[in-house]
Amino acid sequence: MRATQFFVSTLKDAPSDAEIVSHKLMMRAGLIKKLSAGIYNYMPMGLRVIRKIEGIIRDEMNRAGAVELAMPVVQPAELWQETGRFDKMGDELLRLKDRHGRDFVLQPTAEEVVTDIVRQEIRSYRQLPKNLYQIQTKFRDERRPRFGVMRGREFTMKDAYSFHTSFDDLKREYQNMFDTYSRIFTRLGLEFRAVAADTGAIGGTGSHEFHVIAETGEDALAYCPDSDFAANVELAEALAPTTTRLAPQAALTKVHTPGAKTIDELAAFLKIPAAQTLKSVIVDGDEGIPVLLLLRGDHELNEVKAGKLAGVLSPLRFSTPATIEQAFGAAPGSLGPVGYKGRVYIDRSAAVLSDVVIGANENDYHFTGANIGRDFPEPAVADIRNAVAGDPSPDGKGKLEICRGIEVGHIFQLRTRYSEAMGCKFIGEDGKEQVMEMGCYGVGVTRIMGAAIEQNFDERGIIWPDSIAPFTVVLCPMGWSRSEAVRDTANKLYSELQALGIDVLLDDRDERPGAMFADWELIGVPHRVVIGDRGLKENVLEYQGRRDAEATKVPVNEIASFVKSKLSN
């Protein structure tokens, strides 16, 4: 491709509403153009990246035995009503009516539609297993679209769905997809980590997330450097301390703590460590009575774990100030378990404390010297906190560390949640009708583009991995319109690289060197060759990798093989 034939549209500055690095650089590099909140035009430069990502995904899915199809973006609501998700999905599901008043949705995912296909087409165990996938547009009506393609409303996703005669066969395909995803992200050239995860709204019995490691990641990941353990913090178990609770030493004393509404303010006021306080979190109970959750003051509630506790309303919902006032007689910031008659849970780490500071259920007052069993009944003990760095690894092989990640893939063992609801059955070898086991496997195609940038950039712009760069090599001729020798050499090299199957762009725009280099460093083309009269007099061209500090002089007759060797590496 020649630059004058292509669409190069870079900006000096990012729009004011661009928030994170990937959003800013994608806008500046002309990869995307905003059409509406969370909805973008993918410009030619950005679309080339997407197509390369899709190509790798498609290649590996086909290699794994999956079969591609395409399902409509607009789906009839009655399928979603069969599974109950039409009402349960919430406002992220965009609902619409046609001219006849019939309900439809814009697909955020396709479990219902693919299950409908399979229940109509497959009747015998001999036709199973099957893994069907698509690479298709999705839509989720995010309340607050942000971060460019990372949290957009319209996006492209690869979603796959497998159907099985048994749970054992589902587990076999789940491992197949785990291995396939590992190959996909390796070929994409990204540093990634697969972690155990919560199944969330999709449901099922087991799942793994695939995260691109980046300091700007939304998700905290707990992993053990001494073993294979890795999990999203929302799922990572925080083991109980090996120490036991000491006998009470202090008397229960009510202390006036004016203005101390937070743990940090309370610890500073009393001149004690936050770890010697109990934090009270109030959530709605399923019987209309709030549930009190107690944690060590320096720990954070894990909402996923707490949402699975008996008696806690699902999905988890924090109680309103009015509800709290009615139940405890005090406002948030002064709450505690003494005298509270409702359901109470305490985290494992907090359950071994003695002589702690807790809220007194009276505004601006706390108790010091509070003890479990003496001053309030023994609560139910549960793991309800986020794991932190330094915690023992749940597999017993070291200590946890925490890193940040951007979720770009998720695989689930759905089991029979959708097949049972929609009557997706087969006739088994014994002649009896059975419900199919299901798995589902998603990759955020457009999200990968943003995540790759968050992991690979510098002050000059994007640094694409070779495999997904819009162009792998750019040829930059100096003085295109003035030098016939430069033009001839550039055209010859362009043809040679094309013949070698290299994705090369020839910048024939006749730009000034500084502007030309700035464009391609911003866009992130990983390999650059500069052709100039000065170098031709010495019979050399200048090669520079996007991460290289300096250019390398290469003889003209060796440059094509030199570039190819760089790509092979």
Order of alpha helices (4+ residues) and beta strands (2+ residues): alpha-beta-beta-alpha-beta-beta-alpha-alpha-beta-beta-alpha-beta-beta-alpha-beta-beta-beta-beta-beta-alpha-beta-beta-alpha-alpha-beta-beta-beta-beta-beta-alpha-beta-beta-beta-alpha-beta-beta-beta-alpha-beta-alpha-beta-alpha-beta-beta-alpha
